[in-house]
Amino acid sequence: MKPETQKVKKYIACLMWQEIKLVEIEKESDSCVWVNWKRKLKETDFESYHDTEALARERLIYHAENKVNAAERVLVQAKSKLEKAKAAKI
């Protein structure tokens, strides 16, 4: 049986699904949290754990803005290639 401890609430910013969930953790270190006595990194490419909902929302926004910026760069490159293709001659 696991020892009885007071659980702390954390907010998970799920980057893949762009959603925030509230979970209870049993233990916390600088880089990890324990959820259902399973150790998880606080920050991964898929999710991050935060003390407040506002911080979790900021993380989602930051991630989404980075995705938009990357897509805009790809679009600029694609348009440049299209213009080169239209101007190509034998």
BELCORSUL-V598309 format. One record per pair of residues at least 4 apart in sequence whose C-alpha atoms are under 6 Angstrom apart, sorted by the first residue. I is the first residue (numbers start at 1). J is the second residue. Records with the same first field share a line. If there is no record, write none. Layout:
I: J  J
//
This chain:
7: 24  25  26
8: 24  25
9: 23  24
10: 22  23  50  51
11: 21  22  49  50  53
12: 20  21  48  49
13: 20  47  48  56
14: 18  19  47
15: 46  47
16: 46
25: 34  35
26: 34
27: 33  34
28: 32  33
31: 41  42
32: 40  41  42
33: 39  40
34: 38  39
42: 48  49
43: 48
50: 56
//
